[in-house]
């Protein structure tokens, strides 16, 4: 059974590096469920925030959390979504 989008995406990451990625590369950074796959993350972001995702890169941090770098399609601005999420 697939998890619900709200259970996959835990919270947006708000760091200096994450903010610079928003401005420079149209990417948002989220902490996600450790068992979530890239396709699940992409689908969850598209459903929750009504945007189109270009690609998703993931990594597991030293403290055991999974970080997802989500690049949006050019017609969507990461800064607009970041403002809605309260990051900027």
C-alpha positions, 0 to 999 in steps of 0.5 A: 500500500502506497503512503499518503503524500503528507506522510512522505514529505516530512518538512522543507529544509531551511538552511543557507545552502537550501535557500541558495539552491532555490535562487540559483537552480530552481530547487527545493530541499525537503526531508522525506521518509527514509523509505520513500523512492524518487518516483513517490517523492515526485508524485507527492510534491506534485500532488501537495503543491500543484507544481511539475517536478523535473527531477529528484535527487536524494541522499541520506544524511549522517544523522539518518534522515533522507534529504530530497533535492527537488528541481521544478520544471522551468514554468514553475518558480521554486521561490514562489513555492518557498514563499508559500511554505514560509521559507523565504 
